[in-house]
Amino acid sequence: MAFLEWELVGPGDPFEELNESPRTRYSAGVLFPRSQEYDETEDGAPEEITADAEEPGDSCLTGDPAESPESSAEASPAVDSWVDHDSTVQLANACLPAAMGLSFIVEADARHLAISVQAATYTKAVDADCRPVWRRQPLEAPALEVDLRAQPFQRLDLTEHLKVDVISRVRQDHSRLVTVSLWNAHPPVGRQRPQVDTCFFQVGFEVTSPRLPFAFREYRLGHHRNHDEEDESLDLLYRNRRAFAIGHGCAADWGMVENG
């Protein structure tokens, strides 16, 4: 696995110097600039998105302000904010992805999350022999702390061209379905080939709950409406294989840490 990650994602060294373009060298873990601006509907008009239309199993989500003491402020976010978030999920599934994200569930009393991002850029230069090289520059940015109760949609500037979107929705049991998206905010390039200096490489991020141990809940959204014998058999077979997140344009991983 380590060799595969080194080969496909990199880097060989934190401050490596490549003799070939990193776009040629690495085929995974890259966020490209957007290929185009997204229209939210075919006619270009923003489509209204309700609070209960996010994920499969949306019957677990609440759109009724009376369900939660917090949801009066959270159930009706600005339409543009929801549309922007949905666009980042589309960007994660593009041929040259401009975004990646994670969805997970946290307990009702989990208010604060910390988001740590890893990424790098490459700058073209000339070495002592007058040959072109690409030099890696790791991203240096502090962890971002998010208050989930502040507002249901938050956009955070990690750098000028690397953004973090956080969307939080209250469920019927007052737990929260949270999606964190990381996306490349360079201007769209249309049909042009993206330049190396507009891409982010070796991209990943980690979400933790610094103030509440064991804040993350098993990722289960509702029940199958037609729960047949095969579903029951699979539930039994994989009852000890619990998932705590799903990835959008990336793989999700999890494990126990000291602070949960």
C-alpha positions as CSV (number, residue, x, y, z in Angstrom):
1,M,0.0,0.0,0.0
2,A,2.8,2.4,0.8
3,F,4.4,1.8,-2.5
4,L,1.1,2.2,-4.4
5,E,0.5,5.5,-2.6
6,W,4.0,6.7,-3.4
7,E,3.6,5.8,-7.0
8,L,0.1,7.2,-7.6
9,V,-0.1,10.1,-5.2
10,G,3.3,11.0,-4.0
11,P,5.4,12.7,-2.8
12,G,8.8,11.0,-2.8
13,D,10.0,13.7,-0.5
14,P,8.3,16.7,1.2
15,F,10.4,19.1,-0.9
16,E,11.0,17.0,-3.9
17,E,12.2,18.2,-7.2
18,L,10.7,16.4,-10.3
19,N,12.2,16.2,-13.7
20,E,8.7,15.8,-15.2
21,S,5.4,17.6,-14.7
22,P,3.6,16.4,-11.5
23,R,0.5,16.1,-13.7
24,T,2.3,13.4,-15.6
25,R,3.9,11.9,-12.6
26,Y,0.9,11.6,-10.3
27,S,-2.6,10.3,-11.2
28,A,-4.4,10.5,-7.9
29,G,-4.9,12.9,-5.0
30,V,-5.1,15.9,-7.4
31,L,-7.6,18.7,-7.3
32,F,-7.8,20.5,-10.7
33,P,-9.5,23.8,-11.4
34,R,-13.1,23.6,-12.4
35,S,-13.6,22.9,-16.1
36,Q,-16.6,25.2,-16.2
37,E,-19.1,27.2,-14.2
38,Y,-22.0,25.0,-13.1
39,D,-25.6,25.9,-13.7
40,E,-27.8,24.6,-11.0
41,T,-30.6,23.7,-13.4
42,E,-30.7,23.3,-17.2
43,D,-32.2,26.8,-17.7
44,G,-29.5,28.3,-15.4
45,A,-32.0,29.3,-12.6
46,P,-31.1,28.1,-9.1
47,E,-33.2,25.2,-8.0
48,E,-34.6,25.4,-4.5
49,I,-33.2,22.7,-2.3
50,T,-35.0,21.7,0.8
51,A,-33.5,20.5,4.0
52,D,-34.6,16.9,3.5
53,A,-33.1,16.2,0.0
54,E,-29.4,15.6,0.7
55,E,-28.5,11.9,1.0
56,P,-30.0,8.5,0.5
57,G,-32.2,7.6,3.4
58,D,-33.4,11.2,3.7
59,S,-36.4,10.1,5.7
60,C,-34.1,10.4,8.7
61,L,-33.5,14.1,8.1
62,T,-35.8,16.8,9.5
63,G,-37.2,19.7,7.6
64,D,-39.6,20.8,10.3
65,P,-38.4,23.7,12.5
66,A,-40.4,22.3,15.4
67,E,-38.3,19.1,15.5
68,S,-35.3,20.8,17.1
69,P,-34.6,23.9,19.2
70,E,-31.8,24.8,16.8
71,S,-33.5,24.0,13.5
72,S,-35.4,27.3,13.3
73,A,-32.1,28.9,12.3
74,E,-30.9,25.9,10.3
75,A,-33.8,24.6,8.4
76,S,-34.0,27.4,5.9
77,P,-30.5,28.3,4.7
78,A,-29.9,30.6,1.7
79,V,-30.6,28.7,-1.5
80,D,-27.3,29.8,-3.0
81,S,-25.4,28.2,-0.1
82,W,-27.0,24.8,-0.7
83,V,-26.5,25.0,-4.4
84,D,-22.9,25.9,-4.0
85,H,-22.4,22.9,-1.8
86,D,-24.2,20.5,-4.2
87,S,-21.9,21.8,-6.9
88,T,-18.8,20.8,-5.0
89,V,-20.1,17.2,-4.8
90,Q,-20.6,17.3,-8.6
91,L,-17.0,18.6,-8.9
92,A,-15.8,15.6,-6.9
93,N,-17.2,13.2,-9.5
94,A,-15.8,15.0,-12.6
95,C,-13.2,13.5,-14.9
96,L,-10.6,15.9,-13.6
97,P,-12.0,16.4,-10.0
98,A,-12.0,19.8,-8.5
99,A,-13.3,18.7,-5.1
100,M,-13.4,15.9,-2.6
101,G,-15.5,15.5,0.5
102,L,-16.7,13.3,3.4
103,S,-20.1,12.8,4.9
104,F,-20.5,11.5,8.4
105,I,-22.8,11.7,11.5
106,V,-22.0,13.2,14.8
107,E,-23.8,13.1,18.1
108,A,-26.3,15.9,19.1
109,D,-23.9,17.5,21.6
110,A,-20.9,17.5,19.2
111,R,-20.6,21.2,18.4
112,H,-17.0,21.8,17.4
113,L,-15.0,20.0,14.7
114,A,-11.4,20.5,13.7
115,I,-10.4,20.1,10.0
116,S,-6.7,19.6,9.1
117,V,-5.8,19.8,5.4
118,Q,-2.8,18.4,3.6
119,A,-1.9,19.6,0.1
120,A,1.0,20.9,-2.0
121,T,1.7,22.9,-5.1
122,Y,4.5,22.6,-7.6
123,T,6.4,25.5,-9.2
124,K,8.3,25.2,-12.4
125,A,11.9,26.3,-12.3
126,V,15.3,25.6,-13.9
127,D,18.0,23.6,-12.3
128,A,21.8,24.2,-12.4
129,D,22.0,22.4,-15.8
130,C,19.3,24.6,-17.3
131,R,16.8,21.8,-17.3
132,P,13.2,22.3,-16.3
133,V,12.2,21.0,-12.9
134,W,9.1,21.2,-10.7
135,R,9.6,22.0,-7.1
136,R,7.1,20.9,-4.4
137,Q,5.9,23.4,-1.8
138,P,3.8,21.9,1.0
139,L,0.7,23.8,2.1
140,E,1.2,25.5,5.5
141,A,-2.2,26.2,7.1
142,P,-3.4,25.8,10.6
143,A,-6.3,23.5,11.4
144,L,-9.7,25.1,11.0
145,E,-12.3,24.8,13.8
146,V,-15.9,24.8,12.9
147,D,-18.9,25.5,15.2
148,L,-21.7,23.4,13.7
149,R,-24.4,25.5,15.5
150,A,-23.2,28.7,14.0
151,Q,-25.0,28.2,10.7
152,P,-25.9,25.2,8.5
153,F,-23.6,26.2,5.6
154,Q,-20.1,27.6,6.1
155,R,-17.4,28.4,3.6
156,L,-13.9,28.7,5.0
157,D,-10.8,30.1,3.2
158,L,-7.9,27.8,3.7
159,T,-5.9,29.8,1.1
160,E,-6.9,32.2,-1.7
161,H,-7.7,29.2,-4.0
162,L,-8.4,26.4,-1.7
163,K,-11.7,26.4,0.1
164,V,-13.5,24.3,2.7
165,D,-17.3,23.9,2.7
166,V,-19.1,22.6,5.8
167,I,-22.8,21.7,5.7
168,S,-24.6,20.5,8.8
169,R,-28.2,19.2,9.0
170,V,-30.1,18.2,12.1
171,R,-31.7,14.8,12.0
172,Q,-34.9,13.7,13.9
173,D,-32.9,12.4,16.8
174,H,-30.9,15.7,17.0
175,S,-27.7,14.1,15.7
176,R,-26.1,15.8,12.7
177,L,-25.4,14.7,9.2
178,V,-22.3,16.7,8.2
179,T,-20.5,17.0,4.8
180,V,-17.1,18.6,4.6
181,S,-15.9,19.4,1.1
182,L,-12.5,20.7,0.0
183,W,-12.3,22.3,-3.4
184,N,-10.1,24.1,-5.9
185,A,-11.3,27.7,-6.3
186,H,-9.1,28.7,-9.2
187,P,-11.1,30.3,-12.0
188,P,-12.7,27.8,-14.5
189,V,-10.5,26.8,-17.4
190,G,-13.1,25.7,-19.8
191,R,-11.7,23.3,-22.4
192,Q,-8.1,24.4,-21.8
193,R,-5.6,22.1,-20.3
194,P,-5.1,23.0,-16.5
195,Q,-1.8,24.5,-15.7
196,V,0.3,22.8,-13.0
197,D,0.4,25.9,-10.8
198,T,-3.4,25.9,-10.6
199,C,-3.6,22.3,-9.3
200,F,-3.2,21.0,-5.7
201,F,-1.4,17.7,-5.2
202,Q,-1.3,15.1,-2.5
203,V,-4.6,16.4,-1.2
204,G,-6.3,15.0,1.9
205,F,-7.9,16.1,5.1
206,E,-8.8,14.9,8.6
207,V,-11.8,15.7,10.7
208,T,-11.7,15.3,14.5
209,S,-13.8,16.3,17.5
210,P,-11.3,18.0,19.8
211,R,-13.8,18.8,22.6
212,L,-16.0,15.7,22.7
213,P,-14.6,12.1,22.7
214,F,-16.5,9.5,20.7
215,A,-18.5,12.2,18.8
216,F,-18.8,10.2,15.5
217,R,-21.7,7.8,15.1
218,E,-22.0,4.8,12.8
219,Y,-23.0,6.0,9.3
220,R,-26.5,4.6,8.8
221,L,-29.2,6.7,7.1
222,G,-32.6,5.2,7.6
223,H,-33.9,1.8,6.7
224,H,-34.7,0.2,3.4
225,R,-38.3,0.7,2.5
226,N,-38.3,-2.8,1.0
227,H,-36.1,-4.7,3.4
228,D,-36.0,-8.2,2.0
229,E,-34.2,-11.3,3.0
230,E,-31.1,-10.5,1.1
231,D,-30.8,-7.1,3.0
232,E,-31.2,-8.9,6.3
233,S,-28.6,-11.5,5.2
234,L,-26.1,-8.8,4.3
235,D,-26.8,-6.9,7.6
236,L,-26.0,-10.1,9.5
237,L,-22.9,-10.9,7.4
238,Y,-21.4,-7.5,7.8
239,R,-22.7,-6.7,11.3
240,N,-19.2,-6.2,12.6
241,R,-18.0,-4.1,9.7
242,R,-19.2,-0.7,10.7
243,A,-18.8,2.4,8.6
244,F,-18.4,5.9,10.0
245,A,-18.2,8.0,6.9
246,I,-18.5,7.9,3.1
247,G,-16.3,9.7,0.7
248,H,-17.1,11.9,-2.3
249,G,-14.3,11.6,-4.8
250,C,-12.0,10.1,-2.2
251,A,-11.8,7.2,0.2
252,A,-12.9,7.5,3.8
253,D,-10.9,6.0,6.7
254,W,-11.3,6.2,10.4
255,G,-9.7,4.9,13.6
256,M,-9.6,5.4,17.4
257,V,-7.5,8.3,18.6
258,E,-6.9,9.6,22.2
259,N,-9.6,12.3,22.0
260,G,-12.2,10.2,20.1
